[in-house]
Amino acid sequence: MRVETKGNELVITGNIKSVEDSVKIKESIVGMMTQGVKNVQLRIMDSLLLTSTAIGFLTKLVHQDELKVSITVGDPRLYLLLEELHLLQKFNVRMLNG
């Protein structure tokens, strides 16, 4: 997995599948927040998974830290997973190019 920061956007390529991947995402977002970002956009290009660690961290950001999180996903399987977990509205999820 690779993470690239572009302003308030985090572009993630590859599968998010390990705790280490979740830690990379967390560290990147915390770094953005340190710079004053209040609205984070995650662009998950091709992962079909999002670890429970990452979901828990994002939920904390939304509810405790009042950070606005938006997620754009490239794989419909990840979209369906987030839909089944009732997270589409919480994370403002949408499909890439759709």
Number of C-alpha atoms within 10 A of each C-alpha: 16 12 17 13 15 10 11 17 18 20 17 21 16 15 17 21 16 14 13 12 20 20 14 15 24 16 11 16 22 14 13 20 16 10 11 10 16 14 16 19 21 22 22 25 17 18 19 19 17 18 15 13 16 20 15 10 15 21 18 13 17 15 11 9 12 12 17 17 18 19 21 20 23 20 16 15 14 18 21 13 15 19 13 10 9 11 15 17 11 16 20 13 20 17 16 14 7 7
